Amino acid sequence: MASLPEIQCPTCRKHFPADIQAPTMPFCSMRCKMVDLNQWFTEEIGLPAHTCDDPEQEDEPQPPSSPKEWRFD
């Protein structure tokens, strides 16, 4: 059997054999997986937000800011 390629854990940076069947992939352990999950929950990490300076170029319309602007058609 060929040896598994090594990858680096995104949490602790430890190198370990990459087993695609492991339930903790791409992390080296359940602890590292839970540390990463906690970072998402506490918003220490996240996806970058796209901000647009020109309101004409926004993809979605802005929601009404007051009940007077609500429409029930």
Protein Blocks (a to p, Z undefined) as FASTA:
>chain_A
ZZddddddfklopacdddfkbmkbcbfbfklmmmmmmmmmnomaccdddddfblklpmbd
cddfbfklpccZZ
